[in-house]
Amino acid sequence: MLPSTISHQARLQYQRIFALRLSIFLFLLLLLTVLPTGCSSSQKIPPTPTLPDPLPAYEELARTHNERVAELQQFHTYGVIEFRWSDQDGKHFEQGDLQLWMMLPHHSALRVSKLGDVLLWIGSDEQQYWLFDCLNDEKVLYLESHDYDFSSDEGDQPIMLPPHVIIDLMGLGELPIEVANKDNQDSPVGQASRLSLPLIEYDADNDAWLLTLAPDEHQLQQQISFSRQTGLLQRVVLLDQEQQPIVESSPRRYDRVEQERSLSVNWPLLPTLIDIKQPDGKYQVKLAFDSPSGIMHDQPLDRIFDLGRLIDALRPDFVEITEKP
């Protein structure tokens, strides 16, 4: 009987130990099941943004961009333009039809009309750029040299942006290939260079490469965003000497520009929708192009770039010339 009694007691002891271990196991399993849920509902840790690809070399971005721009040295297009601005009289809006002619780097002409009447005519040649303001009863012609520093003028008008600025905001400005070595600011730089220390970063919010350039000869600094997916320019910001934004643009909706003796698949891409604005929202301009073409032989180039002929045709009442500061 003793062995049987001991065996029965051993079994009871084993059952008690097994039940205790099972209870501990179930309790720990319950903790493992509940705790992650409670933590996730009360504290969410955002994922750390990861760089999808290695940062591209500056020369790679510049050459790809310049190859596209080199094929857009001359073109013309039609479209619509919208102006929004605010002043002491409140908020204003104006819309008109546009015709744009570009023969880079110096010749440009933008005609804004409504029901056939000219509202604005903006243009440039090698020496200067001009604006015919025909919005009011008295027509005014504004003349400015290419050396004029528009960023220092507290009363500047966005429609009087210098041609080199407008070209950059349209995404048509070339980027210099030769840049100064960041470890040696005295190293030689190409004559056309604007850069001394290009900086490339990844913009995770917009999935873009953000390129920051050093100030150019006009003391303007550019920040340019290139889409990581397409490589096309999608945003330009111009900064002053204090690193404050002056004006920015968002070129998008790229379309091909017709070329002679070339297959359409090889035609260069041009942004056909461009928003230009000041950071404070005081001035905003929207450009929408349609059917851009690089075929220029049928265009009146002898008249649209000739300031004398434009003065005879538009007959301004006043002329304002900005002196070089």
Secondary structure, DSSP 8 states (H G I E B T S, - for coil): -HHHHHHHHHHHHHHHHHHHHHHHHHHHHHHHHHHHHHHHHH---------SS----HHHHHHHHHHHHHTTSEEEEEEEEEEEEEETTEEEEEEEEEEEEEETTTEEEEEEEETTEEEEEEEE-SSEEEEEE-SSSS-EEEEEETT--GGG-TT--GGG--HHHHHHHTT-----S----TT-TTS---TT---SS-EEEEETTTTEEEEE----TTS-EEEEEEETTT--EEEEEEE-TTS-EEEEEEEEEEEE-B-TTS-GGGS-EEEEEEEEE-TTSSEEEEEEEEEEE---TTS-HHHHT-HHHHHHHH--SEEEE----
